[in-house]
Amino acid sequence: MTLDISAIRKEFPILKTSIGKYPLIYFDNGATAQKPQAVIDCINQYYQAENANIHRGVHHLSQLATEKYEAARGVIKSYINAAHDYEVIFTKGTTDGINLVAQSFGKLLQPGDEILISQMEHHSNIVPWQMIAEERGLQLRYIPINERGELDLTTIDELINNNTKIVAITHISNALGTINPIEEIIEKSHKVGAKVLIDAAQSLQHTTVDVQKIDCDFLVFSGHKIFGPTGVGILYGKEDVLNQMPPYQGGGDMIKTVTLEKTTYNNLPHKFEAGTPNIVGGIGLGKAIEWLSQFDLEAIAQYEQELLDYATEKLLKIEGLKIFGTSAKKCATISFLIDNTHPYDVGTLLNQQGIAVRTGHHCTQPIMDFYKIPGTIRASFSFYNTKEEIDLFIGALNKAVMMLK
Ligand SMILES: *Cc1c(COP(=O)(O)O)cnc(C)c1O
């Protein structure tokens, strides 16, 4: 199946807008993706005609909202191929999902137990582990990276050892684009009985992930990076480990019975879904995944690879430009710097020409420390982007460099 990119672009109202006199060129997909009309309509429809609280009403609207919310859970379950609906837990996003696992699974750990993450993690897959490690006397260790921005696995057999209880690793780096060999890491971790959490915030919009096939214990992602709303995300967890874990937050919906003396907890997934959730967010995320599923993900990955190759080749022709993250396995994200220019200035001049890129440390300061740089300029593509946009971007970049040098 080939993708009709111009038809796909028409489904995104924001892509028709302008920044000043320049048409918007949106290359900040790593931070958040734009929303297709189908998702926008779904959100409007919910607030205009369907709004009610879920799970506890006998009335029509409450039942309708509950059905839609649970149907969205089913769509997500199928998309990642979870074994059961109740292994799919709604969260606020990737950050929230990692905090849930760190705080809840972390309570099962004992002083001296080890947590393994990597030097290329997003801050949201570092700080929650630092917090629980400090609280419980756990050892936090890091897989280093190499000059190409890949995980350096030379010491992996020592890093994953009998003390390792959980390995939390990003599938795809938001700052460098590197695609990590997660299946190899999962297999090694399981050999010593360690659980594995995959940060899929940058993956499900570019490639399919089958949680049963890769056999991860947890997988987290955010709705807003996969064409859905902000403030909603997913924690997938295997049933047996989720059942061993204590609740993360207390409140309504997560209980079976409450007396003043004692509370018994609800079954999965409700045990981890305290309070009124982001109902419209969950329904909108289901719609976004349904929308994405109509396309051939292989075709999307192939098209994005073309954009990546095209942009990389053009960028490298600019004098003094250096790309950070040069692994052979990358998604369509390019981080770079240009000699004698500051990333912020370049980003500002691109913005003046209608082009949205991100500048800074991308919530990955340890990567910037590794390269001894303050930050980068990052262009991250989605499959609604085009080679024509990349040409305009290169033109605008050349103009910016001329002004700054
Ligand atoms: C965006 C991102 C996060 C954090 O996601 P939130 O939606 O801000 O919670 C975590 N990890 C990676 C790799 C990301 O790209």
The ligand as an SDF file (V2000), in Angstrom:
LIG
                    3D

 15 15  0  0  0  0  0  0  0  0999 V2000
    8.1660   12.7310   25.3120 C   0  0  0  0  0  0  0  0  0  0  0  0
    8.9340   11.6400   25.9270 C   0  0  0  0  0  0  0  0  0  0  0  0
    8.7320   11.2820   27.2590 C   0  0  0  0  0  0  0  0  0  0  0  0
    7.7840   12.0200   28.1660 C   0  0  0  0  0  0  0  0  0  0  0  0
    6.4900   12.0370   27.6640 O   0  0  0  0  0  0  0  0  0  0  0  0
    5.3600   12.9470   28.3450 P   0  0  0  0  0  0  0  0  0  0  0  0
    4.2620   12.9230   27.3430 O   0  0  0  0  0  0  0  0  0  0  0  0
    5.9610   14.3150   28.5140 O   0  0  0  0  0  0  0  0  0  0  0  0
    5.0020   12.3250   29.6360 O   0  0  0  0  0  0  0  0  0  0  0  0
    9.4530   10.2280   27.7480 C   0  0  0  0  0  0  0  0  0  0  0  0
   10.3180    9.5480   26.9880 N   0  0  0  0  0  0  0  0  0  0  0  0
   10.5340    9.8660   25.7050 C   0  0  0  0  0  0  0  0  0  0  0  0
   11.5020    9.0430   24.8980 C   0  0  0  0  0  0  0  0  0  0  0  0
    9.8610   10.9250   25.1410 C   0  0  0  0  0  0  0  0  0  0  0  0
   10.0760   11.2460   23.8700 O   0  0  0  0  0  0  0  0  0  0  0  0
  1  2  1  0
  2  3  1  0
  2 14  2  0
  3  4  1  0
  3 10  2  0
  4  5  1  0
  5  6  1  0
  6  7  2  0
  6  8  1  0
  6  9  1  0
 10 11  1  0
 11 12  2  0
 12 13  1  0
 12 14  1  0
 14 15  1  0
M  END
$$$$
